[in-house]
Amino acid sequence: MHSQLKGRGLYVITDGPRPDLFEVVALALAGGARLLQYRDKTTDQARRLTEARAIRALCAARKVPLIVNDDVPLALAAGAAGVHLGEDDGDIAAARAVLGPEAIIGVSCYDSADRAHQLAAAGADYLAFGAFFPSPTKPHARRASFDLLRQTAALGLPRVAIGGITPDNGGSLIDAGADYLAVVSAVFGDPDVRGAAARFTQLFTTH
């Protein structure tokens, strides 16, 4: 297991440009986020690099790894800890060749235990499953079963749950085996970002 992924906790994911991006990232980190993913699907490369580098500094101050969504060159240029790959984002070996042996390479497994086994064998550092609940960020996402978390425990990699997770339903996923709860709108869409992050963080002390 990757040394930076030995704990459990909240995994926050940004969702595109916003004027208060750095402020809300800092608040989520202050609320206890253990991983942070920079996700921005726009094509403004210069802004994305500037933002990713600034967020990396915020994460470094809290000793939180920064993961970049889908963009290996951006992860490299920003000095991020790693990259998250979906099913259309290239393979693990190619990302590893660019980012190096110490990079965190996470992968989306959606609703598939077979995909999880294949990607674990290919060198993934964590496995993300979901959506477990209806997701405002991806309303048409495939739905995953809680049993997937139990089925993949033997792979020995951190399991990330994503999709419609709230402080009210997140505890059930931790009980089923999730090591990290990945959240977009339930933290960054909350008027009290730090408080929302802290509520998720608290789940890991009670479950």
C-alpha positions in Angstrom: 0.0 0.0 0.0 1.2 3.5 -0.8 2.7 5.2 2.2 0.5 8.3 1.8 -2.7 6.2 1.7 -2.4 4.2 4.9 -5.0 6.2 6.8 -8.7 6.7 6.2 -10.8 9.8 5.8 -12.5 12.4 3.6 -11.4 12.7 0.0 -12.6 16.1 -1.4 -12.9 16.8 -5.1 -13.1 20.2 -6.7 -15.5 20.7 -9.7 -14.3 23.3 -12.1 -13.5 27.0 -11.8 -15.0 29.2 -9.1 -13.9 32.6 -7.8 -13.4 31.4 -4.2 -11.6 28.2 -5.2 -8.6 28.6 -3.0 -10.7 29.7 0.0 -12.9 26.7 -0.1 -10.0 24.3 -0.6 -8.3 25.8 2.5 -11.6 25.4 4.4 -12.0 21.7 3.4 -8.4 21.0 4.4 -9.0 22.7 7.7 -12.1 20.5 8.2 -9.9 17.4 8.0 -9.8 16.3 4.4 -7.1 13.6 4.0 -6.9 13.6 0.1 -7.8 16.4 -2.4 -8.4 16.0 -6.1 -8.2 18.9 -8.5 -10.9 18.4 -11.1 -11.4 20.9 -13.8 -12.7 19.8 -17.2 -12.2 23.2 -18.9 -9.5 23.8 -21.5 -7.9 26.8 -20.0 -4.5 25.2 -19.5 -2.7 28.3 -18.1 -5.4 28.9 -15.4 -5.6 25.2 -14.5 -1.8 25.0 -14.0 -1.8 28.1 -11.9 -4.6 26.8 -9.8 -3.2 23.3 -9.4 0.2 24.7 -8.2 -1.5 27.0 -5.7 -3.7 24.2 -4.4 -0.6 22.0 -4.1 0.9 24.5 -1.8 -2.2 24.6 0.3 -2.2 20.8 0.5 1.5 20.6 1.3 1.0 22.8 4.3 -1.5 20.2 5.7 0.5 17.2 4.5 -2.4 16.2 2.2 -1.6 14.6 -1.2 -2.9 16.5 -4.2 -4.4 14.3 -6.9 -5.1 15.7 -10.4 -8.1 14.4 -12.3 -7.5 12.7 -15.6 -4.5 14.9 -16.7 -1.0 13.3 -16.4 0.9 16.3 -17.9 -0.9 18.7 -15.5 -0.1 16.5 -12.5 3.6 16.5 -13.5 3.7 20.2 -14.2 2.0 21.1 -10.9 4.1 18.8 -8.8 1.0 16.9 -7.7 1.3 13.6 -5.7 -0.5 11.7 -8.4 -3.4 11.4 -10.8 -6.8 9.8 -11.0 -7.7 7.9 -14.1 -11.2 7.0 -15.4 -11.8 4.4 -18.0 -11.0 6.7 -20.9 -7.9 8.4 -19.5 -5.0 6.2 -20.4 -3.4 3.3 -18.6 -1.6 3.0 -15.3 1.8 2.1 -16.8 1.9 5.1 -19.1 1.0 7.4 -16.2 3.6 5.7 -14.0 6.3 6.2 -16.7 5.6 9.9 -16.6 5.0 10.5 -12.9 7.5 8.1 -11.4 7.3 5.1 -9.0 6.2 7.2 -6.0 3.2 8.8 -7.7 -0.3 7.9 -6.4 -2.3 6.5 -9.3 -6.0 6.1 -8.4 -8.6 4.5 -10.7 -12.3 4.5 -11.2 -13.8 1.0 -11.0 -17.4 2.2 -11.1 -19.6 -0.9 -10.4 -17.1 -3.6 -11.5 -15.2 -6.0 -9.3 -13.5 -7.4 -12.4 -12.2 -4.0 -13.3 -10.9 -3.6 -9.8 -9.0 -6.9 -9.9 -7.5 -6.0 -13.3 -6.4 -2.5 -12.3 -5.0 -3.7 -8.9 -2.9 -6.2 -10.9 -1.8 -3.3 -13.2 -0.4 -1.3 -10.3 -3.2 1.0 -9.1 -2.7 2.6 -5.7 -6.4 3.0 -4.8 -9.7 1.8 -6.2 -12.7 4.0 -6.5 -16.3 2.6 -6.7 -19.6 4.3 -7.2 -22.0 5.9 -7.5 -23.4 4.5 -4.4 -26.3 7.0 -4.2 -27.8 9.4 -6.7 -25.1 12.0 -7.5 -25.8 15.6 -8.3 -22.4 15.9 -10.0 -23.0 12.8 -12.2 -26.7 12.1 -12.3 -26.4 9.3 -14.8 -23.5 7.5 -13.2 -23.6 3.8 -12.9 -24.7 2.6 -9.5 -22.5 0.4 -7.4 -23.5 -2.1 -4.6 -22.2 -2.0 -1.1 -21.1 -5.6 -1.6 -18.4 -4.4 -4.0 -16.5 -2.9 -1.1 -16.6 -6.2 0.7 -15.7 -8.3 -2.4 -12.6 -6.2 -3.1 -11.2 -6.1 0.4 -8.8 -9.0 -0.3 -7.0 -6.9 -2.9 -5.3 -5.0 -0.1 -5.7 -1.5 -1.6 -7.6 1.5 -0.2 -11.2 1.6 -1.4 -12.8 4.9 -2.2 -16.5 5.3 -2.3 -18.1 8.1 -4.4 -21.5 9.3 -5.5 -24.1 11.1 -3.6 -22.4 10.6 -0.2 -23.6 12.8 2.7 -22.8 12.8 6.4 -26.0 10.9 6.9 -25.3 8.0 4.6 -21.5 7.9 4.7 -21.2 5.9 7.8 -22.8 2.9 6.1 -20.1 2.9 3.5 -17.4 3.0 6.1 -19.0 0.1 7.8 -19.0 -1.8 4.5 -15.3 -1.2 4.1 -14.7 2.2 2.4 -11.4 3.7 3.5 -12.1 7.1 1.9 -15.4 8.9 1.2 -15.0 11.0 -2.0 -17.2 14.0 -2.0 -17.8 17.0 -4.3 -21.0 18.9 -3.8 -21.7 17.8 -0.2 -18.6 19.7 0.8 -18.0 22.3 -1.8 -21.6 23.1 -2.3 -22.3 23.6 1.4 -22.4 27.2 2.7 -20.2 26.0 5.6 -17.4 24.1 3.7 -15.2 23.6 6.8 -18.2 22.4 8.9 -19.3 20.0 6.2 -15.8 18.6 5.9 -15.6 18.2 9.6 -18.9 16.3 9.7 -17.5 13.7 7.2 -14.2 13.6 9.1 -16.0 12.8 12.4 -17.6 9.7 10.7 -14.3 8.0 10.7 -14.0 8.2 14.5 -17.5 6.8 15.0 -17.4 4.0 12.4 
